[in-house]
Amino acid sequence: MKRSAPMNRGRGFKRPERERVPQPVYKLARPCSAAVISTTATPVLKLNPVRSEPYRRLVAALPCIRCGIEQLSQHAHGNYGKGMALKTCDLYSFPLCADQPGRVGCHTGHDQGALLPREIRREVEAEWARRTLLGIVAEGKLPAGLSVPVWAEAS
């Protein structure tokens, strides 16, 4: 069978234009007001995080700070103050053991939040980082160009 004329693709398939009214995503229980931006606000300066490969290697060479296993440690960053695709300062870190066949390591457990509740973990991370840093300083192995931050000297 042969067509005598091509198909009409003009206006026949086009949807009719209609006026679109924006719909609210959800209904508000009560009216809200917009935030007022202050002109007196000052930006908060953020410190650049320290990045030091020699320091990370020193931390990884230490035994696990949680279970004491030697020669399986990894440099573990604290989970406080980081964001998506951002790590905390290398000085705010501590050694935790890696996974082994049949055993989940402390590093994985810590990152997944399985070792400690969040509130306690924040305090423990700070203490572990302080002890790690001060231990490296006491051995005289702190890499050149790094200094002990104020948070580590306190206590």
C-alpha positions as CSV (number, residue, x, y, z in Angstrom):
1,M,0.0,0.0,0.0
2,K,1.4,3.4,-1.0
3,R,0.5,6.7,0.6
4,S,-0.8,9.4,-1.7
5,A,0.2,12.3,0.6
6,P,2.7,12.6,3.5
7,M,1.4,12.7,7.1
8,N,0.3,16.0,8.5
9,R,2.8,16.8,11.2
10,G,1.8,20.4,11.5
11,R,-0.7,21.6,14.1
12,G,-2.5,18.3,14.6
13,F,0.0,16.9,17.1
14,K,0.9,20.1,19.0
15,R,-0.6,20.7,22.4
16,P,-2.7,23.8,22.8
17,E,-1.0,26.6,24.7
18,R,-2.5,27.2,28.1
19,E,-1.6,29.6,30.8
20,R,0.4,28.0,33.6
21,V,-0.2,29.2,37.1
22,P,2.6,28.5,39.5
23,Q,1.5,26.1,42.2
24,P,3.0,26.1,45.7
25,V,5.1,23.1,46.6
26,Y,3.3,22.8,49.9
27,K,0.7,24.7,51.8
28,L,2.0,26.7,54.8
29,A,0.4,26.2,58.1
30,R,0.9,29.9,58.9
31,P,2.3,32.8,56.9
32,C,6.0,33.3,57.1
33,S,8.2,36.4,56.7
34,A,11.4,36.7,54.7
35,A,14.7,37.0,56.4
36,V,16.2,40.4,56.7
37,I,19.9,40.5,55.7
38,S,21.9,42.7,57.9
39,T,24.5,45.1,56.4
40,T,26.6,44.9,59.6
41,A,27.3,41.2,59.4
42,T,31.0,40.3,59.2
43,P,32.3,37.3,57.4
44,V,33.9,34.6,59.6
45,L,37.4,33.9,58.5
46,K,38.2,30.2,58.1
47,L,41.7,28.8,58.6
48,N,43.2,26.9,55.7
49,P,43.6,23.3,56.8
50,V,47.1,21.9,57.1
51,R,48.1,19.3,54.5
52,S,51.3,17.4,55.2
53,E,52.1,14.0,53.7
54,P,55.1,13.5,56.1
55,Y,52.7,14.0,59.1
56,R,50.1,11.6,57.7
57,R,52.8,8.9,57.3
58,L,54.0,9.5,60.8
59,V,50.4,9.0,62.1
60,A,49.9,5.9,60.0
61,A,53.1,4.4,61.5
62,L,51.7,4.5,65.0
63,P,49.6,1.7,66.6
64,C,45.8,2.0,66.5
65,I,44.8,4.5,69.2
66,R,41.6,2.5,69.9
67,C,42.6,-1.2,70.0
68,G,46.4,-1.0,69.9
69,I,47.0,-3.2,66.8
70,E,50.4,-2.3,65.3
71,Q,51.4,-2.1,61.6
72,L,47.8,-2.0,60.3
73,S,47.1,1.6,61.1
74,Q,45.8,4.3,58.7
75,H,45.8,8.0,59.1
76,A,42.2,8.8,60.1
77,H,40.7,12.3,60.0
78,G,38.3,13.4,62.6
79,N,34.7,13.7,61.4
80,Y,34.1,17.1,63.0
81,G,34.2,20.3,60.9
82,K,34.4,18.6,57.5
83,G,32.0,18.9,54.6
84,M,31.1,17.1,51.4
85,A,34.5,16.2,49.7
86,L,36.4,18.1,52.4
87,K,38.6,16.7,55.1
88,T,39.6,18.3,58.3
89,C,43.1,19.6,59.0
90,D,45.8,16.8,58.9
91,L,46.8,17.8,62.5
92,Y,43.3,16.8,63.7
93,S,43.9,13.2,63.0
94,F,44.8,9.9,64.7
95,P,45.8,6.3,63.8
96,L,43.0,3.7,63.4
97,C,43.5,0.2,62.2
98,A,42.4,-0.9,58.7
99,D,40.0,-3.7,57.8
100,Q,41.3,-7.3,57.8
101,P,39.8,-10.4,56.3
102,G,36.8,-11.3,58.6
103,R,37.2,-8.2,60.8
104,V,36.0,-4.7,60.4
105,G,38.8,-2.3,61.4
106,C,38.4,0.7,63.7
107,H,38.8,3.2,60.9
108,T,35.8,1.8,59.0
109,G,33.7,1.5,62.2
110,H,34.6,5.1,63.2
111,D,33.7,6.6,59.8
112,Q,30.4,4.7,59.8
113,G,29.6,5.9,63.3
114,A,29.4,2.3,64.7
115,L,32.0,2.8,67.4
116,L,30.6,5.6,69.5
117,P,27.6,7.9,69.6
118,R,28.0,11.3,67.8
119,E,28.2,13.4,71.0
120,I,30.8,11.2,72.6
121,R,32.7,10.7,69.3
122,R,33.3,14.5,69.0
123,E,35.0,14.6,72.4
124,V,37.0,11.4,71.8
125,E,38.2,12.6,68.4
126,A,39.6,15.8,69.9
127,E,41.4,13.8,72.6
128,W,42.8,11.2,70.2
129,A,44.0,14.0,67.9
130,R,45.6,15.9,70.8
131,R,47.3,12.7,72.1
132,T,48.6,11.8,68.7
133,L,50.0,15.2,67.9
134,L,51.6,15.7,71.3
135,G,53.1,12.2,71.1
136,I,54.7,13.0,67.8
137,V,56.0,16.3,69.2
138,A,57.4,14.6,72.3
139,E,59.4,12.2,70.0
140,G,60.7,15.2,68.1
141,K,59.4,13.9,64.8
142,L,57.0,16.8,63.9
143,P,57.8,17.7,60.3
144,A,59.4,21.0,59.6
145,G,57.1,23.9,58.9
146,L,54.3,22.5,61.2
147,S,53.5,24.0,64.6
148,V,51.3,22.8,67.4
149,P,47.9,24.4,67.2
150,V,46.3,26.1,70.3
151,W,43.7,23.4,70.7
152,A,46.4,20.8,71.2
153,E,48.3,22.7,73.8
154,A,45.3,23.2,76.1
155,S,44.8,20.7,78.9
